[in-house]
Amino acid sequence: MRRQRHRTRGNKESKQESVSSAAAPPTSKVFLQYGVDINTNIGEGFGPYKPEGEAEILPYVTSANIACGAHSGDPVIMEAALEETRYYGLTLGAHIGYPDMAGFGRREMHLSPSELRASILYQLGALAGLARTLGFDISQVRPHGFLYRQLVSDVRIALIVARAIAEFDKWLVLIGPAGPNLLNAGERAGIRVAGEAWIDRVYDANGHLLPHTHSRAAIKNPQEILRQATQLLNYGTVQSAEGTTVKLDFQTIHVHAKIPQAKLVCEQLRTILPNACSLTSEPFSVDNESDIMHLAYSE
């Protein structure tokens, strides 16, 4: 809840100061006390088309991102998802995307900066309004589909997303593909970010996810999924499609209901990672000239 965040803000900022010294460059990367977050997406239906299997994995995750009515979701489904999130005591996330119900937010779409900003604020406002009636607030934001993929390669889109989130609430954490674009966008917008790793998707040699249209995009064998999860948690690496070992800097792991034998996989994942924890949110700022020199991009 936002009041709790403000109440502990002083302690969090003192921790930040101890980590960000003159010898270390500033980073917008979220700090974790232990373990990593396990997040999932829920509420991805519309009208009579109800999502299946989402509730089965909720006991094994630490945060849930609810679709906000753009790529998927509607008020009734969103409210039901909020009830489930509250029931399981999960951290609440907003799952934002392009306004593309027909294409599930995965089709290529290009909005103007003002249109994208307005769409993001609209989605955050919708979920926040419903959540407030149940007594809690959004803590994190996770883009979906084509918007998620753009965070990897499009500096401009990453910054628009981060700044829109900051405009709504600087205490929110932006979840996205682990990499420099995400960190730089967070630094410039003044918000924390969390790099994400997938246990059931294949990466290329550059540490990028293979596109959904690729024949090898998804890992379909539950044992192979758990093998990748174990490698990620023990070594912070994955085996790429080319056979190379790739290092990923992540603070959250993504799981979803469409993973083969999803409940079993999530049960096993929690035995590998018994000390999972939610992401903690706090504003980020670059407050001196030497820190600003560490930013990779200038205005």
GIMOQUI-V161023 format. One record per run of one state. SS is the DSSP state (H for helix, E for strand, - for the rest). FROM is the first residue (numbers start at 0). TO is the last residue. Records with the same first field share a line. If there is no record, write none. Layout:
SS=FROM-TO, FROM-TO
//
This chain:
-=0-0, 7-7, 19-27, 29-35, 42-44, 46-47, 49-52, 60-61, 67-73, 87-89, 96-111, 133-138, 143-143, 153-153, 168-171, 177-178, 189-190, 198-199, 201-201, 203-207, 209-216, 218-220, 235-235, 239-243, 247-250, 254-260, 272-287, 292-298
H=1-6, 8-18, 53-59, 74-86, 112-132, 144-152, 154-167, 179-188, 221-234, 261-271, 288-291
E=28-28, 36-41, 45-45, 48-48, 62-66, 90-95, 139-142, 172-176, 191-197, 200-200, 202-202, 208-208, 217-217, 236-238, 244-246, 251-253
//
